[in-house]
Each structure stands twice: as structure tokens, then as C-alpha cells.
Amino acid sequence: MARTIEEIQAEMDAEQALQPQLSGLNSISQAAIYTLWKYVFSTALWFEETLWDTFKTEIETVITNAVVGTDEWVKFEVLKFQYDTVTPQIVQLVDFVPSYNPIDESLQIITRASVNTLTNKVVSVKVAKEDPPIALDALELSSLQGYLDDISFAGVEYNVQSLTSDKIFLEAEVFYDGQYTSTISANVIDAINLYLSNLPFNGYVRISDVEDAIQSVAGVVDIVISNLALRADTTPFASKVFLVENKTTIFNKLLTTAGYAIEETESGESFTDKLTFTAES
């Protein structure tokens, strides 16, 4: 950031005071030749620094707006996707930069996105809407596919997915301070659901993270996980993949299929059904 003329002059005055051979330059007159030269130099230097600031801003603007085609750029554009059930939202290319006219943030329905470039110029795009996340419906997904096709680079193919949430199964015994009997069950289940709602999109479910979420609850003393499993929504409950099975660790983490996960919805297999709580004396 450019210094002011006064700041530059003050630095020059401070440097002058450190030079014993310049001690004779002590006139209080603003017309003293050395004072005038410091002012002239300070003004010129301020002008140059201001020009550099302007140039830096212009360069950063160009970089920010550049169409570079990276995964991060595609993700950024996906999050700007607009959808309206009444008025079609048509993206425009202005200097090769995708944009809507008008831009309406209330129509930007995508809340989660993950982009990964695969082989043969195939780009996998996984998305969800709302918070907590849910899958896009068929019309929304079709519109997003068309949007990406319009802004894509030549030869690049986008594979767009929006899937119903994965399901997490947890059977565990929670040991707790007996003073928290009236609230411990609800608070632990709330903590697990909060962990799931904050799961990085298209990220991993980790044993350690589940344990940390539960142990962060006031009153929890310890936890023993008997079974912890994950399944895609379309995968039968019986075919779920275990992270922990019969208290034995199989995997320390598993990647979500939909990009996000919720409590198991199979009848009789919810957190309420499978978590037990034991008060420690």
C-alpha cells in the first residue's frame, strides 16, 4: 500500500537525524533547499507507489476473473448456478466469463459442490442443495448439466451427480456422569447429527471424528463403539460397509458416496435404537 507524502518525509527526517554529518541541516524554514528536495522526492515516490498499487489491483482483478478451467474454478461457477421454476435462467458469456443478467443470489440453489477431473477430460461434479444438504431434483439437475455444458471448454465432459444422502449406522455404549441422565441421550444424538451436518462435502466419515463429537458432550465420560458402518442410499442395509465391526476396526475412514451422510433410516436401526447409555457411579 502506498505511503503518504508525510510518511515518506518522516522516514527521510528520521534517517537524516541518524547521520551526524547532516546535523547542520536544521533550518525550520519550509523553503530550505534540502527540505524542498525531500518534499519533491517524497511526492515523486508517493506517485510511483500509487501507480504500483493501481497496477497490482488491475493484475489481481484479471487473475480473479480469469477463466482457467481448474477444478476450483468449476466449483466456483457451480456455486453461482441459478435456477427458477418459473423463469429460465440463461447464462451469458461476457469476455468468455460466465455470468447471469441479473445476478440473483436467492436463485443460487447449490450449497455444496465437489469437482474432480478424471481421465480423458471427464470432470466429476457432485452437488447438493439446502442446509442440511439434500439432493437436487431431476429438473434442477438437468438445468445444471445444461449450464455446465454451456460454460465448458472444448472436449471437456461434465458428469453431474446429486445423490440422496448416505446413511450412517452406529451402535455404541456411552458412559456418562449420572448427573446428566435427563439430557445425555438427546445431547449425544444432537452432537452426532451436528457432526454429520458439518461433514466436509464429498469427504470422509472417520471413527475418530465420531468419537470426538460424542466425547465433546457435557457429561460424557467414555464411549465404546461396537459397530459403525456407512452405506449409499441405494445400498441395502445388509450390505453396508463397516468401519468398526464387533468392536474391531476395519477402516479408520470411509469416503461418502453422495458427499454427505445422515442417521440410518432403516427401521429399528437409528441412533435412538442402537445407542445405550450407562451412568458411572
C-alpha positions in Angstrom: 0.0 0.0 0.0 1.4 3.4 -1.0 2.7 5.5 1.8 1.6 9.1 2.2 3.9 12.0 1.3 4.0 12.8 5.0 5.0 9.3 6.0 7.8 9.3 3.4 9.1 12.7 4.6 9.0 11.4 8.2 11.2 8.4 7.2 13.6 10.7 5.5 13.7 13.1 8.5 14.4 10.1 10.8 17.2 8.9 8.6 18.7 12.4 8.4 18.8 12.6 12.2 20.9 9.4 12.3 23.6 11.0 10.1 26.0 13.2 12.3 27.4 14.8 9.2 24.0 16.3 8.4 23.4 17.8 11.8 23.9 21.3 10.4 20.8 21.0 8.3 18.5 22.3 11.0 16.6 25.2 9.4 13.0 25.5 10.3 12.2 27.2 7.0 10.0 25.3 4.7 11.9 26.9 1.8 15.2 25.4 2.8 16.7 23.7 -0.2 17.1 20.3 1.5 13.5 20.5 2.8 12.2 21.3 -0.7 14.2 18.4 -2.2 12.8 16.0 0.4 9.3 17.2 -0.5 9.9 16.8 -4.2 11.4 13.3 -3.8 8.6 12.3 -1.4 5.9 13.4 -3.8 7.5 11.5 -6.7 7.9 8.4 -4.6 4.3 8.6 -3.4 3.1 8.9 -7.0 5.2 5.9 -8.1 3.9 3.7 -5.2 0.3 4.7 -6.0 0.8 3.7 -9.6 2.2 0.3 -8.4 -0.9 -0.2 -6.2 -3.2 0.5 -9.1 -1.3 -1.9 -11.3 -1.4 -4.6 -8.6 -5.1 -4.2 -8.3 -5.6 -4.5 -12.0 -3.5 -7.6 -12.2 -5.3 -9.2 -9.3 -8.6 -8.4 -10.9 -7.6 -10.1 -14.1 -6.3 -13.2 -12.2 -9.5 -13.4 -10.1 -11.8 -13.2 -13.2 -9.6 -15.4 -15.4 -11.3 -18.4 -17.0 -8.7 -21.0 -16.1 -10.8 -24.2 -16.1 -9.3 -25.7 -12.9 -11.4 -27.8 -10.5 -11.6 -24.8 -8.2 -12.8 -22.5 -10.9 -15.5 -25.0 -12.0 -16.6 -25.4 -8.3 -16.8 -21.6 -8.0 -19.0 -21.4 -11.2 -21.2 -24.3 -10.0 -22.0 -22.4 -6.8 -23.1 -19.4 -8.9 -25.6 -21.6 -10.8 -29.1 -20.0 -10.7 -32.5 -21.9 -11.0 -36.0 -20.7 -11.1 -39.1 -22.8 -11.6 -40.9 -20.0 -13.5 -38.2 -18.0 -15.3 -35.4 -19.9 -17.1 -32.0 -18.7 -16.0 -29.8 -18.3 -19.1 -26.1 -17.9 -18.6 -24.2 -15.4 -20.8 -20.5 -15.4 -21.7 -19.1 -11.9 -21.4 -15.4 -11.9 -22.5 -15.5 -15.6 -22.0 -16.6 -15.2 -18.4 -19.9 -16.9 -17.5 -22.5 -14.5 -15.9 -26.2 -14.1 -15.3 -28.1 -10.9 -16.0 -29.4 -10.2 -13.5 -27.4 -12.0 -10.8 -29.9 -13.1 -8.2 -28.3 -14.8 -5.2 -31.7 -16.0 -4.0 -31.8 -18.3 -7.0 -28.3 -19.8 -6.3 -29.6 -23.2 -5.0 -26.3 -25.1 -4.8 -24.9 -25.1 -1.3 -22.4 -28.0 -1.6 -20.1 -28.8 -4.5 -17.2 -31.1 -5.3 -15.3 -31.1 -8.5 -12.6 -33.7 -9.6 -11.0 -34.0 -13.0 -10.8 -37.7 -14.1 -9.1 -39.2 -17.1 -10.0 -38.4 -20.7 -11.1 -34.9 -19.9 -14.1 -36.1 -17.8 -14.9 -33.9 -14.9 -16.9 -35.4 -12.0 -19.2 -32.8 -10.4 -21.1 -33.7 -7.2 -23.6 -31.2 -5.7 -26.4 -30.8 -3.1 -28.8 -28.0 -2.2 -30.1 -26.5 1.0 -28.7 -26.8 4.5 -28.7 -29.5 5.8 -28.0 -30.7 2.3 -30.4 -32.7 0.1 -30.2 -33.9 -3.5 -31.3 -31.8 -6.4 -34.5 -32.9 -8.2 -34.4 -34.1 -11.8 -35.3 -30.7 -13.4 -32.7 -28.8 -11.3 -30.0 -31.4 -12.2 -30.9 -31.2 -15.9 -30.6 -27.4 -15.8 -27.2 -27.6 -14.0 -26.0 -30.0 -16.7 -27.0 -27.6 -19.4 -25.3 -24.7 -17.6 -22.0 -26.6 -17.3 -22.2 -27.7 -21.0 -22.6 -24.0 -21.9 -19.5 -22.9 -20.0 -17.4 -25.9 -20.7 -14.1 -26.0 -22.6 -13.8 -27.8 -25.9 -13.6 -31.6 -25.4 -14.4 -31.5 -21.7 -17.3 -33.7 -20.5 -19.1 -33.0 -17.2 -20.6 -35.9 -15.2 -23.0 -34.2 -12.8 -24.4 -36.1 -9.8 -26.7 -35.2 -6.9 -27.5 -38.1 -4.8 -29.6 -38.9 -1.8 -27.7 -38.9 1.5 -25.5 -41.8 2.6 -26.7 -43.4 5.8 -24.5 -43.9 8.9 -25.2 -46.8 11.3 -23.8 -46.5 14.9 -24.1 -49.0 17.7 -22.3 -47.9 20.8 -22.3 -47.7 24.6 -21.9 -44.2 26.1 -20.7 -43.9 29.7 -21.6 -40.7 31.4 -21.8 -38.8 34.6 -25.2 -39.7 36.2 -26.0 -36.1 36.9 -26.7 -35.7 33.1 -29.3 -38.6 33.0 -32.2 -36.4 31.8 -30.3 -34.9 28.8 -27.5 -37.2 27.9 -29.3 -39.2 25.2 -30.7 -36.2 23.3 -27.5 -34.2 23.6 -25.3 -37.1 22.2 -27.6 -37.7 19.3 -27.7 -33.9 18.6 -23.9 -33.9 18.6 -23.6 -36.7 16.1 -26.1 -35.1 13.8 -24.3 -31.8 14.1 -21.0 -33.5 13.2 -22.7 -35.1 10.1 -24.2 -31.7 9.0 -20.7 -30.2 9.2 -19.0 -33.1 7.3 -16.8 -31.7 4.5 -18.7 -32.3 1.3 -17.5 -35.4 -0.5 -15.3 -36.0 2.5 -14.7 -38.9 4.8 -16.5 -40.3 7.8 -13.8 -41.0 10.4 -14.0 -43.1 13.5 -12.0 -40.6 15.5 -14.3 -37.7 14.4 -17.4 -39.6 15.5 -15.8 -40.3 18.9 -14.7 -36.7 19.3 -18.2 -35.5 18.5 -19.7 -37.7 21.3 -17.0 -37.0 23.8 -17.5 -33.3 23.4 -20.9 -33.6 25.0 -21.1 -32.4 28.6 -21.3 -35.4 30.9 -19.8 -38.0 28.6 -17.0 -39.9 30.2 -16.2 -42.6 27.6 -17.6 -44.4 24.6 -17.2 -47.9 23.2 -18.2 -48.4 19.6 -19.4 -51.9 18.8 -20.4 -51.2 15.2 -20.0 -48.2 12.9 -21.0 -48.5 9.2 -21.8 -46.4 6.1 -23.9 -47.1 3.1 -25.1 -45.3 0.0 -28.8 -44.7 -0.1 -29.3 -47.2 -2.8 -27.3 -49.9 -1.0 -29.3 -52.3 1.1 -28.9 -52.1 4.9 -27.5 -55.6 4.9 -24.7 -54.6 2.5 -23.4 -51.6 4.5 -19.7 -51.2 4.8 -18.3 -51.4 8.3 -15.6 -49.1 9.8 -16.0 -50.9 13.1 -17.5 -54.4 13.4 -17.9 -56.2 16.7 -15.5 -53.7 18.3 -12.8 -54.4 15.7 -11.6 -51.6 13.5 -11.9 -52.4 9.8 -11.3 -49.0 8.3 -10.4 -45.8 10.1 -12.3 -43.8 7.5 -14.7 -44.2 4.6 -15.4 -41.8 1.7 -19.1 -40.7 1.3 -20.8 -41.7 -1.9 -23.3 -38.8 -2.0 -20.9 -36.4 -0.4 -22.8 -36.2 2.8 -24.5 -38.5 5.3 -27.3 -38.7 7.8 -28.5 -41.0 10.5 -29.5 -44.5 9.4 -33.2 -44.6 8.3 -33.7 -48.4 8.4 -36.5 -49.2 10.9 -35.1 -50.1 14.3 -31.5 -49.1 13.4 -31.5 -45.4 14.3 -29.2 -43.8 16.9 -32.1 -43.9 19.4 -32.4 -47.6 18.8 -28.7 -48.5 18.9 -27.1 -46.2 21.4 -27.1 -47.3 25.0 -26.2 -45.1 27.9 -24.6 -46.2 31.2 -24.2 -43.9 34.2 -20.9 -44.2 36.0 -21.1 -44.2 39.8 
